Amino acid sequence: MGRPGGDSLLCPEIFGEFEDVPTRLRRAVANRLEQVAAARGGLLHACGAFNALYFDYSPRLRRYTVEPDPDSFIAAPVGGPLPVLPVGAYVRLTRGTRELWGEVAAVLGAQEDVDRDGWAAGALSGAPASDSLDRQRVIVDTDVFGPLSTGELVERGRWLRPGGGWQDGHLVGPVPSVVRDVSARDQAGSFAAHLAGPARPLLDSGPLPGWLLEENGEITEADIARAVRAAVSCLAQIMASAPGLRVWGLYGRSDAESSAFTGSATAEEVFSAVSRPAPGGRARYTALWPLLNTLIQSTDRPDRLAGVPGAALVVDANLALANTVTSRMSRVGIDVRLDDRWQQGGIWRAQPLPVHGLLAGLDPLSPAGVGYAESQASPGGLSPVAAGAASASVDAASRVVVVHMDDELMVLTVALSTSDLEAGRLELGRSALALLPQGDLILELHHAGVTLPGELTKQRVRRAGSAVRQVAWPRDLPPGTRLTVAAARAGRRLTATTVRLSPPAEIQGFGTVLWEYDASVLSEATGLAVPPPAPGREARQCPPSRLSWRPAVAALEHLIIEALRRDGETGPADSRRLDGVRLTAALFGSDIRSPALLWTVIHTCEDMSLLGLLTQQSAPQDGPDVFTWWPTTPEALLARSASGWDAPDQPPGQLLSRRWIRPQRRRLPDGQHPSPESRRDYARWRMEIEGSDADTELPPGTTFVRGHLKGSGPGKPWHRHVAQPKER
């Protein structure tokens, strides 16, 4: 057997940003993952892709070439409660003294409030996990360690029998909803926490600990989890770039097999069932797993839902539906969209057109969890979608635009009309307002570049139809001012900010406008011909291949900056800083305890750090990373530069790094040697600081890490100083 990391494609670049991976390496990895997916039933999750490279899965042999340590596997005893089993985890299915090894290939939600034809209660679609347990379907691949022995085949047969421990060939049951502060629904996060914690011995026999030691000088559990997460995200994007794979979330599926399903009779039956509204023109919610189970049981191959083929079929169905919806081949007059990606393999929503308010213009593949939100509306009240029709004219008048929506977060832009400012009203639209908890709300108001008095910064506001009222607006707001408004859907806080124009707009006959505005609303209010504002920094859109569990939301950037400016701890040169946990609380309230929302904020801040809008620093003692906003004063630019946050060859504000690494010698893992480039850099550095008589020879077993910003430039500077092992 080989050693972990024996695959020559496992390089340090894989543990960084997708954009830093050389094109040739991307293509080679994509080709290998296509082969791995084909050998494993045509389906591969990004966590499984990590295992395939790290533990050297051979597509030719259809097995791992590394002998694993079963003591690091997760034990799943028959008849007992299920532990959290993330995708990619190695498991021991135990029955007394007998056991069967496998790897988790897929995990789906498995709440039971569904009918055999797929009908699901709306309250299930988008419903959060309970505080304690979350019912899941865990699909285990028992063939990844090679052909099963006769005894293992007999044991698997026992598990597959009715009452033998598997339901439809899978493990089904409640699992803890949160473990080690990670949601059990976050497969990449749970997998990373598992490898950094109880399964650490599996990683220790491979190259990652040595690489992290080379980079940081020490290794913490947080460092390992962060590196594994980064690798899973990078591999997901590589799979998305592979010509022979199609991706759904973090799953890669054989393009040929997916296309074959799209043209099948089963695909037609799935779409026919999913695109049928409920009687009376109401929205209908259809869960894929029970629907597929009913359809497949009536065919000549009822075993197609057992094992990995079942997970592949779920991905095929979602991809076929997505293709039909996005190519506008849906039934005429019917709006079909994904509402929940997790539960039962996916819950889709169908209702007659037109749709209004919340759903108008929303990406049909962005799961908004409308079903759950409708179920939380007050008795006798209008549902968000039905209410949208009543508020459509108001929404248009005040220019309410949904810019982001998921099951945890809502971000809108609202252009204030003259009547809004005079009446103390913030128009949100019934459809958006109905997604928030009933009762009064708290408005946290920011005014870019202006320090507001305390009575304006935090206000209690009351619902009134499609708006909230009793808002005290700053006196200098002109009509047409555009606000960015964000809210956690489980919370009662609305966080809103104006956005400063740079440069300000000069409007003939009106004067100077300092904040972003809607030209049509301002024109209607003043009777003047108002030009649109000059474009500022373009809002970034997350690339479609960015497949992290909770991707960054560019629409939050201005709100994050304003929250740091108001609530952050004061640092050098009047900078402001908060860690991700406290920043999330500053944005959405301390009562919100959502790992998903926290990761959305952290991922957004990380992207802002890469752009130079913030700086990011690792906190001591494994605490959450700290993000810092710097003013544009000369003193702040000098302090930021003196602190090592800006690269010597980069102007301030063009930061491409996370943390400054000072020049130093580092010990190499056994079997690795410093590269010639590292030797030359070390000699040059020694002579620069000690003169021409300096000892320029690197001590045995060490390499030299020159001063650099971690993660900066094209590629990761630290890994260029380690000679890679030769291919075997």
C-alpha positions in Angstrom: 0.0 0.0 0.0 1.1 3.6 -0.6 1.1 6.6 1.7 -1.4 9.4 1.7 -0.3 12.2 -0.6 1.4 9.7 -2.9 -0.7 11.1 -5.8 1.4 13.6 -7.7 -1.6 15.8 -8.3 -1.9 16.5 -4.5 -0.1 19.9 -4.4 -0.2 22.8 -1.9 -2.0 24.9 -4.5 -5.1 22.7 -4.0 -5.4 24.1 -0.5 -5.6 27.6 -1.7 -7.8 29.7 -4.0 -9.1 28.2 -7.3 -7.7 31.1 -9.2 -4.1 30.3 -7.9 -4.1 26.8 -9.3 -2.1 26.7 -12.5 -4.2 25.9 -15.6 -2.3 22.7 -16.4 -2.8 21.4 -12.9 -6.5 22.3 -12.9 -6.9 20.3 -16.1 -5.0 17.3 -14.8 -7.0 17.3 -11.5 -10.3 17.7 -13.4 -9.4 14.7 -15.7 -8.5 12.6 -12.7 -11.7 13.5 -10.9 -13.7 12.6 -14.0 -12.0 9.1 -13.9 -12.7 8.8 -10.1 -16.4 9.7 -10.6 -16.8 7.2 -13.4 -15.2 4.4 -11.3 -17.5 5.2 -8.3 -20.9 5.1 -10.0 -20.7 8.4 -11.9 -21.1 10.5 -8.7 -18.4 12.3 -6.7 -18.8 14.9 -3.9 -16.1 17.5 -3.4 -15.3 15.9 0.0 -14.9 12.5 -1.7 -12.7 14.3 -4.3 -10.4 15.4 -1.4 -10.1 11.8 -0.2 -9.4 10.6 -3.7 -6.4 12.8 -4.1 -5.1 12.7 -0.5 -5.5 8.9 0.0 -4.7 8.0 -3.6 -7.9 6.4 -5.0 -7.1 4.4 -8.1 -9.8 4.5 -10.8 -8.2 1.5 -12.5 -8.2 -0.6 -9.3 -11.5 1.0 -8.1 -10.1 1.3 -4.6 -7.8 3.3 -2.3 -4.2 2.4 -2.5 -3.6 3.6 1.0 -4.4 1.2 3.9 -6.6 3.3 6.2 -6.5 3.2 10.0 -10.0 1.9 11.0 -9.5 3.3 14.5 -10.1 6.8 12.9 -13.3 5.7 11.2 -16.7 6.7 12.6 -18.5 3.7 14.2 -22.2 3.3 13.2 -23.6 0.4 15.3 -26.8 -1.3 14.0 -29.9 -0.2 15.8 -28.1 2.5 17.7 -28.5 6.3 17.3 -26.6 7.8 14.3 -23.6 10.0 14.9 -23.0 12.9 12.5 -21.7 11.2 9.3 -20.5 13.9 6.8 -19.9 13.2 3.2 -16.3 11.9 2.8 -16.2 10.3 6.3 -14.9 6.7 6.6 -17.4 4.6 8.6 -17.4 1.2 10.3 -20.9 -0.4 10.1 -20.8 -2.7 13.1 -23.0 -5.5 14.2 -21.5 -7.2 17.3 -18.1 -8.4 16.2 -18.8 -8.1 12.5 -18.2 -4.9 10.6 -18.3 -3.4 7.2 -16.2 -0.5 6.0 -17.4 2.3 3.7 -17.2 6.0 2.8 -20.2 8.3 3.0 -21.0 9.3 -0.6 -24.0 11.6 0.0 -26.2 13.0 2.7 -29.8 14.2 2.3 -32.5 15.6 4.6 -35.0 13.0 5.5 -37.9 14.6 7.4 -41.0 12.5 7.1 -43.8 15.0 6.4 -44.1 13.9 2.8 -46.4 11.7 0.7 -45.4 8.9 -1.7 -46.0 11.1 -4.7 -43.6 13.7 -3.4 -46.2 16.1 -2.0 -44.6 17.9 0.9 -46.1 20.3 3.4 -45.0 23.9 2.7 -43.7 24.2 6.3 -41.0 21.6 5.5 -39.5 23.5 2.6 -36.7 25.6 4.0 -37.4 24.7 7.6 -34.3 25.1 9.8 -32.9 22.2 11.8 -34.2 21.7 15.3 -32.1 22.7 18.2 -31.2 19.1 19.0 -31.7 16.5 16.2 -32.0 16.6 12.4 -33.2 13.5 10.5 -30.9 12.6 7.7 -30.4 9.9 5.0 -26.8 8.8 4.8 -25.7 6.9 1.6 -22.6 4.8 2.1 -20.3 3.4 -0.6 -19.0 0.1 0.6 -16.9 -0.6 -2.5 -14.2 2.1 -2.1 -11.8 -0.2 -0.3 -11.8 -2.9 -3.0 -13.9 -5.9 -3.7 -15.7 -7.3 -0.7 -14.9 -10.7 0.7 -17.4 -13.4 0.9 -18.0 -12.7 4.6 -18.4 -8.9 3.8 -20.9 -9.6 1.1 -22.9 -11.8 3.5 -22.8 -9.0 6.1 -23.9 -6.3 3.6 -26.8 -8.6 2.6 -27.8 -8.8 6.3 -27.8 -5.0 6.5 -29.9 -4.7 3.4 -32.6 -7.0 4.6 -35.8 -5.5 6.1 -34.9 -4.6 9.7 -31.2 -5.2 9.0 -30.1 -1.6 9.7 -30.6 0.1 6.3 -33.7 1.7 4.9 -33.7 1.6 1.1 -30.1 0.6 1.3 -29.1 3.7 3.4 -28.7 4.7 7.0 -31.7 6.9 8.0 -32.3 8.5 11.4 -31.9 11.6 13.5 -28.4 13.0 14.1 -27.2 15.9 16.3 -28.0 19.1 14.4 -24.8 20.8 15.5 -21.4 19.3 16.5 -18.3 21.3 17.4 -20.2 24.5 16.4 -20.7 23.2 12.9 -24.1 22.5 11.4 -24.6 18.9 10.5 -26.1 20.1 7.2 -22.8 21.8 6.3 -21.1 18.8 4.7 -17.8 20.5 4.0 -17.6 22.1 7.4 -18.5 18.8 9.2 -16.0 16.9 7.1 -13.2 19.4 7.8 -14.0 19.3 11.6 -13.9 15.5 11.5 -10.5 15.4 9.8 -9.1 18.1 12.1 -10.4 16.3 15.2 -11.1 12.6 15.7 -9.8 11.6 12.3 -6.6 13.6 12.5 -4.4 10.4 12.4 -5.6 9.9 8.8 -4.1 13.3 7.8 -1.0 13.0 9.9 0.3 10.2 7.6 0.1 12.6 4.6 1.7 15.9 3.6 -0.8 18.5 4.9 0.5 18.8 8.5 4.1 19.3 7.1 2.9 21.9 4.7 1.0 23.8 7.4 4.0 23.6 9.7 6.1 25.1 6.9 3.7 27.9 6.4 2.8 28.8 10.0 5.5 27.3 12.2 2.8 25.6 14.3 -0.4 23.6 13.6 -3.8 24.1 15.3 -7.0 22.3 14.8 -8.5 25.4 13.3 -5.6 25.6 10.8 -6.3 22.1 9.6 -10.1 22.6 9.4 -9.5 25.8 7.4 -7.1 24.1 5.0 -9.5 21.2 4.4 -12.4 23.5 3.8 -10.3 25.5 1.3 -9.3 22.3 -0.5 -12.9 21.1 -0.7 -14.0 24.5 -2.1 -11.2 24.5 -4.6 -11.9 20.9 -5.8 -15.6 21.7 -6.2 -14.7 24.6 -8.5 -12.3 22.3 -10.4 -15.1 19.8 -10.9 -17.3 22.6 -12.2 -14.7 23.3 -14.8 -14.4 19.6 -15.9 -15.9 19.0 -19.3 -17.1 15.5 -18.4 -18.9 16.5 -15.2 -22.0 18.5 -14.3 -22.3 19.9 -10.8 -25.2 20.3 -8.4 -24.0 22.0 -5.2 -20.9 20.1 -4.2 -21.8 17.0 -6.2 -20.1 16.2 -9.5 -22.1 13.9 -11.8 -21.0 12.2 -15.1 -22.2 14.5 -17.9 -23.0 11.5 -20.1 -25.1 9.7 -17.5 -26.8 12.9 -16.5 -27.7 13.7 -20.1 -29.0 10.2 -20.6 -31.4 10.7 -17.7 -32.6 14.1 -19.0 -33.9 12.4 -22.1 -35.6 9.5 -20.3 -39.2 8.8 -19.6 -38.5 9.0 -15.8 -37.3 12.6 -16.2 -40.5 13.5 -18.1 -42.5 12.0 -15.2 -40.5 13.9 -12.6 -41.1 17.2 -14.4 -44.8 16.5 -14.9 -45.2 15.9 -11.2 -43.1 18.8 -10.0 -44.7 21.4 -12.3 -48.2 20.7 -11.2 -49.6 23.4 -8.9 -52.0 22.6 -6.0 -55.8 22.8 -6.5 -57.2 26.3 -6.5 -54.0 27.8 -8.0 -52.1 27.5 -4.8 -48.4 26.7 -4.6 -47.5 23.0 -4.5 -44.2 21.7 -3.0 -42.7 18.4 -4.3 -39.9 16.5 -2.6 -37.7 14.5 -5.0 -36.7 11.4 -2.9 -40.2 10.0 -2.3 -41.3 10.9 -5.8 -38.4 9.1 -7.3 -38.9 6.2 -5.0 -42.5 5.8 -6.2 -41.5 6.1 -9.9 -38.5 3.7 -9.7 -40.4 1.0 -7.7 -42.7 0.6 -10.7 -39.9 -0.1 -13.2 -38.0 -3.2 -14.0 -35.0 -1.9 -11.9 -36.5 -1.1 -8.5 -33.0 -1.3 -6.9 -31.8 1.9 -8.6 -32.3 3.9 -5.4 -30.1 1.6 -3.3 -26.5 2.8 -2.5 -24.7 5.4 -4.7 -27.0 5.0 -7.7 -29.8 6.4 -5.5 -27.8 9.6 -4.8 -26.8 9.8 -8.5 -30.5 9.6 -9.5 -31.4 12.5 -7.1 -28.6 14.7 -8.6 -29.8 13.7 -12.2 -33.4 14.8 -11.4 -32.3 18.1 -9.9 -30.0 18.8 -12.9 -32.8 17.9 -15.4 -35.2 20.2 -13.6 -32.7 23.0 -13.4 -32.0 22.7 -17.2 -35.7 22.8 -17.9 -36.4 25.8 -15.7 -33.4 27.9 -16.8 -34.0 27.1 -20.5 -37.6 28.3 -20.1 -39.1 25.0 -21.2 -41.5 24.9 -18.2 -45.2 24.6 -18.7 -46.8 27.7 -20.0 -48.2 29.8 -17.2 -46.5 27.9 -14.4 -43.6 29.2 -12.3 -41.3 26.3 -11.2 -38.4 26.9 -8.9 -36.2 25.2 -6.3 -37.3 26.1 -2.8 -35.1 23.8 -0.6 -31.8 22.2 -1.8 -31.3 20.1 1.4 -34.5 18.4 2.4 -35.4 15.0 0.8 -32.8 15.6 -2.0 -34.6 18.9 -3.0 -38.0 20.4 -2.7 -39.4 22.2 -5.8 -42.2 24.7 -5.8 -44.8 25.3 -8.6 -47.5 27.9 -8.8 -49.5 29.6 -11.6 -48.1 32.8 -13.0 -47.8 35.7 -12.4 -45.6 35.8 -9.3 -45.1 39.1 -7.5 -43.0 40.7 -4.9 -40.5 38.4 -3.4 -40.3 35.9 -6.3 -40.3 38.4 -9.2 -36.8 38.4 -10.7 -35.4 36.0 -8.1 -33.2 33.2 -9.5 -35.4 30.1 -9.8 -32.4 28.0 -8.6 -31.8 30.1 -5.5 -33.6 28.2 -2.7 -35.5 30.9 -0.7 -37.5 28.6 1.6 -40.7 30.3 0.8 -42.8 27.3 1.9 -41.5 27.6 5.5 -41.9 31.4 5.5 -45.6 31.1 4.4 -46.3 28.6 7.2 -45.0 31.1 9.7 -47.3 33.9 8.6 -50.0 34.9 11.0 -53.3 33.0 10.9 -55.6 34.6 8.4 -52.9 36.7 7.0 -51.8 36.8 3.4 -48.9 34.5 2.3 -45.8 36.3 1.1 -46.6 35.4 -2.5 -50.3 36.2 -2.4 -49.6 39.4 -0.6 -47.2 40.3 -3.3 -50.0 41.1 -5.6 -51.5 43.6 -3.2 -48.2 45.3 -2.7 -46.9 45.3 -6.3 -47.8 48.9 -7.0 -46.3 50.1 -3.8 -43.1 48.1 -4.4 -42.8 49.7 -7.9 -43.4 53.2 -6.5 -40.7 52.8 -3.9 -38.3 50.7 -5.9 -38.0 47.7 -3.6 -35.6 45.2 -5.2 -34.6 41.8 -3.8 -30.8 41.5 -4.4 -30.2 38.4 -2.4 -32.4 35.7 -0.8 -31.7 32.4 0.8 -33.1 30.4 3.7 -31.2 32.5 6.3 -30.7 36.0 4.8 -32.6 38.6 2.8 -30.9 41.7 1.3 -33.0 44.4 -0.4 -32.4 47.8 -1.9 -35.1 50.5 -1.3 -35.3 53.9 -3.0 -37.1 56.3 -0.6 -39.9 58.4 -2.0 -40.9 61.8 -0.8 -43.9 60.3 1.0 -41.6 57.7 2.7 -39.5 60.5 4.1 -42.4 62.6 5.2 -44.4 59.8 6.7 -41.5 58.1 8.5 -42.0 54.9 6.4 -39.7 52.2 5.1 -41.3 50.3 2.3 -40.3 46.6 2.2 -43.2 45.0 0.4 -45.6 42.5 2.0 -43.8 39.6 0.3 -40.4 40.4 2.0 -41.9 41.6 5.3 -43.9 38.4 5.7 -40.7 36.4 5.8 -39.7 38.1 9.1 -41.1 37.2 12.6 -44.3 38.8 13.6 -44.4 41.9 15.9 -42.3 45.0 16.1 -38.9 45.2 14.5 -35.6 47.0 15.3 -34.2 49.3 12.6 -30.4 49.7 12.9 -29.7 52.7 10.6 -26.3 53.7 9.2 -25.7 56.8 7.2 -22.4 56.5 5.2 -19.9 59.2 6.3 -22.2 60.7 8.9 -22.4 60.0 12.7 -26.0 59.8 13.6 -27.4 60.7 17.0 -28.3 57.7 19.2 -32.0 58.0 18.8 -31.6 57.5 15.0 -29.1 54.6 15.1 -31.5 52.1 16.7 -35.2 52.5 16.4 -38.2 50.4 17.2 -40.5 50.3 14.2 -44.0 48.9 13.7 -45.4 47.0 10.8 -48.1 48.7 8.7 -49.2 46.8 5.6 -46.2 46.4 3.3 -44.0 48.8 5.3 -42.6 49.6 8.7 -43.5 53.0 10.2 -42.4 55.3 12.9 -39.0 55.7 11.3 -37.1 58.9 12.1 -35.1 59.7 9.0 -32.0 61.9 8.9 -32.9 65.4 7.7 -30.4 65.5 4.9 -31.8 62.6 2.9 -33.1 63.6 -0.5 -35.9 61.7 -2.2 -34.7 58.8 -4.2 -31.9 57.9 -1.7 -31.2 54.2 -2.1 -30.8 52.1 1.1 -29.3 48.7 1.3 -31.3 46.7 3.9 -30.4 43.3 5.3 -32.2 41.0 7.7 -31.7 37.6 9.1 -34.9 35.8 8.5 -35.1 34.4 12.0 -34.4 37.8 13.6 -36.2 41.1 14.3 -33.4 43.4 13.2 -33.3 45.4 10.0 -29.9 46.7 9.2 -29.9 49.6 6.7 -27.3 51.9 5.3 -26.9 54.6 2.7 -24.0 54.3 0.2 -21.7 57.2 -0.3 -21.2 58.3 -3.9 -17.6 58.9 -5.1 -17.5 61.5 -6.5 -20.8 63.2 -5.5 -23.4 63.9 -8.2 -24.1 67.4 -9.3 -27.7 67.8 -10.4 -28.6 71.0 -12.2 -31.3 72.9 -10.4 -31.1 70.6 -7.4 -27.5 70.7 -6.1 -25.1 68.1 -4.8 -26.2 64.6 -4.0 -23.8 62.7 -1.7 -25.4 59.2 -1.6 -26.5 56.6 -4.1 -30.0 57.4 -5.5 -32.7 56.2 -7.9 -32.8 58.7 -10.7 -36.5 58.1 -11.6 -37.7 58.5 -8.0 -35.7 61.7 -7.6 -36.9 63.0 -11.0 -40.5 62.3 -10.0 -40.1 64.2 -6.7 -38.3 67.2 -8.2 -39.7 67.5 -11.7 -36.1 67.7 -13.0 -34.3 65.7 -15.6 -32.1 63.6 -13.3 -29.2 61.6 -14.8 -28.4 58.3 -13.3 -25.5 58.3 -10.8 -22.0 57.6 -12.1 -21.1 54.0 -11.5 -19.0 53.5 -8.4 -17.1 50.3 -7.5 -19.1 47.6 -9.3 -20.9 45.2 -7.1 -19.1 41.9 -7.3 -21.1 38.8 -8.3 -20.0 35.5 -6.9 -18.9 33.3 -9.9 -21.3 30.5 -10.6 -18.6 28.0 -9.8 -18.1 29.2 -6.3 -19.6 26.3 -4.4 -18.8 26.9 -0.7 -21.6 25.9 1.7 -22.4 29.6 2.3 -20.9 31.7 -0.4 -20.0 35.4 0.0 -22.8 38.0 -0.6 -21.4 41.1 -2.2 -24.5 43.1 -1.3 -23.5 42.9 2.4 -20.2 44.7 1.9 -21.4 48.3 2.6 -23.3 47.1 5.7 -20.2 45.3 7.0 -18.1 48.4 6.7 -20.7 50.5 8.4 -21.1 48.0 11.2 -17.3 47.9 11.7 -17.1 51.7 11.8 -19.9 52.0 14.4 -19.4 48.9 16.6 -15.8 47.8 16.0 -13.0 48.0 18.6 -10.7 51.0 18.0 -7.3 50.1 16.7 -4.3 52.1 15.3 -5.1 55.3 13.4 -8.8 55.0 14.3 -9.2 51.7 12.5 -12.1 49.4 13.6 -12.0 45.6 14.1 -14.3 42.7 15.1 -14.1 39.0 14.7 -16.6 37.2 12.6 -18.9 36.2 15.5 -19.2 39.7 16.9 -19.5 41.2 13.5 -22.5 38.9 12.7 -24.0 39.9 16.0 -23.5 43.6 15.2 -25.2 43.1 11.9 -28.2 40.9 12.8 -28.4 40.9 16.6 -26.8 38.9 19.4 -29.9 36.6 19.5 -29.1 35.1 16.1 -27.2 31.8 16.5 -26.9 30.6 13.0 -23.7 28.9 11.8 -24.9 29.4 8.2 -25.3 33.1 8.6 -22.0 33.3 10.4 -20.2 31.7 7.5 -21.9 34.0 5.0 -20.5 37.0 6.9 -17.0 35.4 7.2 -16.8 34.4 3.6 -17.9 37.9 2.5 -15.3 39.5 4.8 -12.6 37.1 3.4 -13.5 38.2 -0.1 -13.4 41.9 1.0 -9.9 41.2 2.5 -8.7 39.8 -0.8 -9.9 43.0 -2.5 -8.2 45.3 0.1 -11.5 46.6 1.6 -10.6 45.0 4.9 -7.7 43.2 6.5 -7.9 39.8 8.1 -5.8 38.5 11.0 -5.8 35.2 12.7 -6.8 35.5 16.4 -4.8 34.0 19.2 -5.8 30.7 20.8 -7.8 29.4 17.9 -10.3 32.2 18.1 -12.2 33.4 15.0 -10.3 35.6 12.5 -10.4 39.3 13.1 -11.4 41.7 10.3 -10.3 45.4 10.3 -11.6 48.4 8.5 -9.1 51.2 7.9 -10.0 54.9 7.1 -8.4 56.6 4.1 -6.4 59.1 6.1 -2.6 59.3 5.6 -2.1 58.2 9.2 -4.2 55.1 8.6 -2.4 54.2 5.4 0.9 54.6 7.1 -0.2 52.5 10.1 -1.6 49.8 7.9 1.6 49.7 5.9 3.8 49.7 9.0 1.8 46.8 10.3 2.8 44.7 7.3 -0.7 44.5 5.8 0.2 45.9 2.4 2.7 44.2 0.2 5.8 46.4 -0.7 5.0 46.3 -4.4 1.2 46.9 -3.9 -0.4 50.3 -3.3 -2.5 50.6 -0.2 -6.0 49.2 -0.8 -4.8 46.5 -3.2 -4.3 43.9 -0.5 -4.1 40.3 -1.8 -3.2 38.6 1.5 -4.3 37.4 4.9 -1.2 37.7 7.1 2.4 38.8 6.9 5.0 36.0 7.2 8.5 37.2 8.3 11.7 35.8 6.8 12.7 32.7 8.7 14.1 29.1 8.6 11.6 26.3 8.9 12.1 22.6 9.5 11.0 20.4 6.6 9.0 17.2 6.9 11.0 14.0 6.6 12.0 13.2 3.0 11.8 16.7 1.7 14.7 19.0 0.8 15.0 22.8 0.1 14.8 23.8 -3.5 17.8 25.6 -5.2 15.7 28.8 -5.2 15.3 28.5 -1.5 19.0 28.1 -1.0 19.7 31.2 -3.1 17.2 33.3 -1.3 18.6 32.3 2.0 22.1 33.1 1.0 21.0 36.5 -0.4 19.1 37.3 2.8 22.0 36.4 5.1 24.4 38.6 3.2 21.9 41.5 3.2 21.6 41.5 7.0 25.1 40.3 8.0 27.4 41.2 5.2 29.5 39.2 2.7 31.1 37.2 5.5 27.8 35.7 6.6 27.3 31.9 6.8 25.0 31.3 3.8 24.5 27.5 4.1 21.0 26.3 5.2 21.2 23.9 8.1 20.3 20.3 7.2 16.6 19.5 7.2 15.4 23.1 6.9 14.2 25.5 4.2 14.0 29.3 4.0 10.7 31.2 3.9 11.3 34.7 2.7 9.1 37.6 4.0 5.8 37.6 2.2 2.1 38.1 2.6 0.5 34.7 3.1 -1.6 33.9 0.0 -0.4 36.8 -2.0 0.4 37.1 -5.7 0.1 34.3 -8.3 0.2 31.2 -6.2 1.3 30.7 -2.6 4.8 32.0 -2.1 5.6 29.5 0.7 5.2 26.4 -1.4 7.7 27.6 -4.1 10.5 26.9 -1.5 9.8 23.2 -1.1 11.0 20.7 -3.7 8.2 18.4 -4.4 8.7 14.7 -4.1 9.3 12.9 -7.4 6.4 11.0 -9.0 6.3 7.4 -8.1 
